[in-house]
Amino acid sequence: MAVAATMGGGGGGGSDADGGSSGEEDAGGPVGESRYRAACRACGVTPASGLLQRTPGPTLSLRHRGLGPRGAKALAHSLMVDTSVLTLDLSDNWLQGEGAAAIAEMLKENCYISAVDLSDNKLGVEGAKAFSALLLENTTIASLQLSGNEFDDHAAKYLADAITANSKVEILDLSYNMFGDKAGEVLGTAIAENIGLKELKISWNHFHSQGAAALARGLGANVFLKVLDVSYNGFGNSGAAALGEALKANNVLEELNISNNRISVEGALHIAAGLKENKTLKRLNMTRNPMQSEGCCGVLKALQANSGTGVEILDLPDIPTNKELAELCDAVKILFPNLLLRHGGNTKLQRKSQ
């Protein structure tokens, strides 16, 4: 098996620290078992049972195990020379910056792991710094999940450097963090210059008008991003205006989620102006925004006026529908029979009582 061959050969006699277990030398053991046990002893931690009992394969998942920084160091040591693990999930392990640094150093050496999930690990600024340095070197990681790690505006500076320089990561999740408007500005600039990202999730942060507009301008300049989720922020009408302009210029983006962003009628009409010219967007989610019937009508009229629109799924807020909106919905469905039009997730309109 690949694990046994790699870890047994790479560890040599010196890595077999189980006293009398040299006859087993990782035979069939997951992620070089003897090497891992020795690393745990050196770090003063108990080996993770989930790893020891794991069936060998390309995915190593140790979610919710409470590894902590020292546990991360022991695991990183054992993974340094492993060639079998391609996907690593260490979400919710309280790794903190110290543990993130250990995993990042390992990933500089390991050129096989291509998907990493370190969500909910309290990585903070130190973790952002460690992974920024990693992404300036690593050319293997294609998917990186870093949601829920208390990244703030200071951390964003390091991550922005990595986003600018790295062209290999295609999927990046930075949702559920603490980015504010300053982060929006530096990340927006980085997104504009990035040439690798295809999917970016940055929902549940604190982007408001200024930071939101900067992010949107980055989107307008980016020619690779296909999926963008900025839901549950505070884009407001000024952020929506910048998104509208971005949609006019961008001819690559296919999915956009701007739900729950305090976008009112004015902002919805700005988005509509972008939709009127855009040819590539396939899915747009605008739910949980106070757009009212007028805003919804503006969006639908924009689709009517754009015969080359690519929109296939449109999610509008679930609001009581007046006669104008109901008739407009029917007209758009006739014009685009393949369009899936939903209101708050429902395909049926909530008719306003007479």
C-alpha positions in Angstrom: 0.0 0.0 0.0 1.3 3.5 -0.8 1.2 4.7 2.8 3.2 1.7 4.1 5.7 1.9 1.3 6.3 5.6 1.7 6.2 5.9 5.4 8.2 2.7 6.0 10.9 3.7 3.6 11.0 7.4 4.7 10.9 6.7 8.4 13.7 4.1 8.5 14.7 2.4 11.7 15.0 5.7 13.5 11.3 6.5 13.1 10.2 3.2 14.6 10.0 4.3 18.2 7.5 1.8 19.6 10.1 -0.4 21.2 9.9 -3.9 19.8 7.5 -3.0 17.0 10.1 -2.9 14.3 8.6 -6.0 12.7 5.5 -4.0 11.9 7.2 -0.9 10.5 4.0 0.8 9.4 2.7 -2.2 7.5 -0.8 -1.2 6.6 -0.8 1.5 9.3 -2.5 4.8 8.4 -0.3 7.8 7.7 2.8 6.1 9.0 1.5 4.9 12.4 4.9 4.4 14.1 6.1 7.7 12.9 2.9 9.4 14.2 3.1 7.6 17.6 6.8 8.7 18.0 5.8 12.3 17.1 3.0 12.2 19.7 5.4 11.1 22.4 7.9 13.8 21.5 5.1 16.4 21.6 3.6 15.0 24.8 0.1 14.3 23.3 -2.2 11.3 23.1 -2.4 9.9 19.5 -5.8 10.6 17.9 -7.8 7.4 17.8 -9.5 8.6 14.6 -6.2 8.5 12.8 -5.0 5.2 14.3 -8.3 3.5 13.5 -8.7 5.0 10.0 -9.0 2.9 6.9 -6.1 4.0 4.6 -7.3 6.1 1.7 -6.9 9.5 0.1 -9.0 11.4 2.6 -7.9 12.1 6.2 -10.7 13.6 8.3 -10.0 14.5 12.0 -12.8 17.0 12.6 -13.8 17.9 16.2 -10.9 16.0 17.7 -9.5 18.7 20.0 -6.0 18.3 18.6 -4.7 21.6 19.7 -1.4 23.1 18.7 0.7 20.2 20.0 -1.5 17.6 18.4 -1.2 19.5 15.1 2.6 19.4 15.4 2.6 15.7 15.9 0.3 15.1 12.9 2.3 17.5 10.7 5.5 15.5 11.4 3.9 12.3 10.3 2.4 13.8 7.2 5.6 15.5 6.1 6.6 12.5 3.9 3.2 10.9 3.3 2.1 10.4 -0.3 -1.3 8.8 0.1 -3.4 11.6 1.7 -4.8 14.0 -0.9 -7.6 15.7 1.2 -6.9 16.9 4.8 -9.8 18.0 7.0 -8.8 19.3 10.4 -11.8 21.6 11.0 -12.8 22.5 14.6 -9.6 21.5 16.4 -8.6 24.6 18.2 -5.3 24.6 16.4 -4.7 28.4 16.8 -1.8 30.2 15.1 0.8 27.8 16.5 -0.9 24.7 15.1 -1.6 26.5 11.8 2.1 27.2 11.5 3.0 23.6 12.0 0.5 22.4 9.3 1.7 25.2 7.0 5.3 24.1 7.3 4.3 20.5 6.6 2.5 21.6 3.5 5.6 23.3 2.2 7.2 19.8 2.1 4.2 17.7 1.2 3.4 18.1 -2.5 0.4 15.6 -2.6 -2.3 17.2 -0.4 -4.5 19.3 -2.7 -7.5 20.1 -0.5 -7.2 21.5 3.1 -10.0 22.4 5.5 -8.9 24.3 8.6 -12.3 25.9 9.4 -13.1 26.9 12.9 -9.6 26.7 14.4 -9.1 30.2 15.9 -6.1 30.7 13.6 -6.1 34.5 13.9 -3.4 36.8 12.5 -0.6 34.3 13.2 -2.5 31.6 11.3 -3.1 34.0 8.4 0.6 34.9 8.3 1.6 31.2 8.3 -0.8 30.3 5.4 0.2 33.4 3.4 3.8 32.3 3.5 2.7 28.8 2.6 0.7 29.9 -0.5 3.6 31.9 -1.8 5.5 28.6 -2.1 2.9 25.8 -2.4 1.8 24.8 -5.9 -0.4 21.8 -5.0 -3.3 23.1 -2.9 -6.3 23.7 -5.1 -9.0 24.0 -2.4 -8.6 25.8 0.9 -11.3 26.3 3.6 -10.4 28.9 6.2 -13.9 29.9 7.4 -14.5 30.8 11.1 -11.0 31.7 12.1 -11.3 35.1 13.6 -9.5 36.8 10.7 -9.7 40.6 10.9 -8.5 43.5 8.9 -4.9 42.9 10.0 -5.0 39.3 8.9 -6.5 40.3 5.6 -3.2 42.0 4.6 -1.4 38.7 4.8 -4.1 36.8 3.0 -4.3 39.5 0.3 -0.6 39.0 -0.5 -1.2 35.3 -0.9 -4.3 35.8 -3.1 -2.3 38.2 -5.3 0.6 35.9 -5.8 -0.9 32.4 -5.8 -2.4 31.1 -9.0 -3.0 27.5 -8.0 -5.8 27.7 -5.4 -9.1 27.5 -7.2 -11.6 27.3 -4.3 -11.1 29.6 -1.2 -13.5 29.9 1.7 -13.0 32.9 4.0 -16.6 33.1 5.3 -17.6 33.6 9.0 -14.6 35.8 9.8 -14.3 39.4 11.1 -13.2 41.3 8.0 -14.2 44.9 7.8 -14.0 47.7 5.3 -10.2 47.9 5.3 -10.1 44.2 4.6 -12.5 44.8 1.7 -10.1 47.3 0.2 -7.0 45.1 0.3 -8.9 41.9 -0.6 -10.6 43.7 -3.5 -7.3 44.7 -4.9 -6.0 41.2 -4.6 -9.0 39.7 -6.3 -8.5 42.0 -9.2 -5.0 40.7 -9.7 -5.6 37.0 -9.0 -5.5 34.6 -11.9 -6.4 31.3 -10.3 -9.5 31.5 -8.1 -12.7 30.1 -9.6 -14.8 30.1 -6.4 -14.6 32.5 -3.5 -16.9 32.4 -0.4 -16.6 35.5 1.8 -20.0 35.6 3.4 -20.8 36.4 7.0 -18.2 39.1 7.4 -18.5 42.9 8.1 -18.2 44.4 4.7 -20.2 47.6 4.4 -20.4 50.4 1.8 -16.7 51.3 1.4 -15.2 47.8 1.7 -18.1 46.2 -0.2 -17.5 48.6 -3.1 -13.8 47.8 -3.2 -14.6 44.1 -3.3 -17.0 44.7 -6.1 -14.5 46.6 -8.1 -12.1 43.7 -7.7 -14.8 41.4 -9.1 -15.2 43.7 -12.1 -11.5 43.4 -13.0 -11.2 39.7 -12.3 -11.4 37.4 -15.4 -11.3 34.0 -13.8 -13.8 33.9 -10.9 -16.9 31.9 -11.6 -18.6 31.7 -8.2 -18.8 34.5 -5.6 -20.7 34.4 -2.3 -20.8 37.7 -0.4 -24.1 36.9 1.4 -24.8 38.1 4.9 -22.7 41.2 4.8 -23.8 44.9 4.7 -23.2 45.9 1.0 -26.1 48.3 1.1 -27.0 50.4 -2.0 -23.4 51.7 -2.5 -22.0 48.2 -2.6 -24.9 47.1 -4.9 -24.0 50.0 -7.2 -20.4 48.8 -7.5 -21.7 45.3 -8.1 -23.9 46.6 -10.9 -20.9 48.2 -12.6 -18.9 45.0 -12.1 -21.6 42.9 -13.8 -21.4 45.2 -16.8 -17.7 44.6 -17.2 -17.4 41.0 -16.0 -17.9 38.3 -18.6 -16.8 35.3 -16.6 -18.8 35.1 -13.3 -21.6 32.5 -13.4 -22.9 32.5 -9.8 -23.5 35.4 -7.4 -25.0 35.3 -4.0 -25.8 38.7 -2.5 -28.6 37.6 -0.2 -29.1 39.4 3.1 -27.1 42.5 2.3 -29.5 45.4 3.1 -30.0 46.1 -0.6 -33.1 48.2 -1.0 -35.0 49.4 -4.1 -32.2 51.8 -5.1 -29.5 49.0 -4.9 -31.7 46.5 -6.7 -32.0 48.9 -9.6 -28.2 49.2 -9.8 -27.9 45.4 -9.9 -30.6 45.4 -12.6 -28.6 47.9 -14.7 -25.7 45.4 -14.6 -27.9 42.5 -15.5 -29.2 44.3 -18.5 -25.8 44.1 -20.1 -24.3 40.9 -18.6 -24.3 37.7 -20.7 -22.6 35.1 -18.5 -24.2 35.1 -15.1 -26.3 31.9 -14.6 -27.4 32.1 -11.0 -28.3 35.1 -8.9 -29.5 35.0 -5.3 -31.0 38.2 -4.0 -33.2 36.8 -1.1 -33.5 38.5 2.2 -33.0 42.0 0.9 -35.6 44.8 1.4 -36.0 45.3 -2.4 -39.8 45.6 -2.3 -41.9 44.9 -5.4 -40.3 47.8 -7.2 -36.8 46.4 -6.9 -37.9 42.9 -8.0 -39.7 44.5 -11.0 -36.5 46.3 -11.9 -34.5 43.1 -12.0 -37.1 41.3 -14.1 -37.4 44.1 -16.6 -33.6 44.0 -17.0 -33.8 40.3 -17.9 -36.6 41.2 -20.4 -34.4 43.8 -22.0 -31.4 41.4 -22.3 -32.1 38.8 -24.9 -28.7 37.3 -24.4 -28.9 36.9 -20.7 -27.5 33.6 -19.3 -29.5 33.6 -16.1 -31.0 30.2 -15.4 -31.9 30.5 -11.7 -33.1 33.8 -10.1 -33.9 33.9 -6.3 -35.8 37.0 -5.3 -37.0 38.0 -1.8 -40.2 36.3 -0.6 -42.6 39.3 -0.5 -46.3 39.8 -1.1 -46.7 40.2 -4.8 -48.8 43.0 -6.4 -50.4 42.8 -9.8 -47.5 44.4 -11.7 -44.9 42.0 -10.2 -47.1 38.9 -10.8 -47.7 39.9 -14.5 -44.0 40.6 -14.9 -43.1 37.2 -13.5 -45.5 35.5 -15.9 -44.1 37.5 -18.9 -40.5 36.6 -18.0 -41.3 32.9 -17.7 -42.9 33.0 -21.1 -39.8 34.8 -22.6 -37.4 32.4 -20.8 -39.2 29.1 -20.3 -36.1 27.4 -18.8 -35.6 30.1 -16.2 -36.2 28.9 -12.6 -37.7 31.9 -10.8 -38.0 31.5 -7.0 -39.2 33.8 -4.2 -37.6 33.1 -0.9 -36.9 29.6 -2.2 -40.5 29.0 -3.4 -41.5 28.8 -7.1 -45.0 30.0 -6.3 -45.8 33.6 -5.8 -47.3 34.9 -2.5 -50.2 36.9 -3.9 -51.0 40.1 -2.2 -54.5 40.0 -0.8 -56.9 42.4 -2.5 
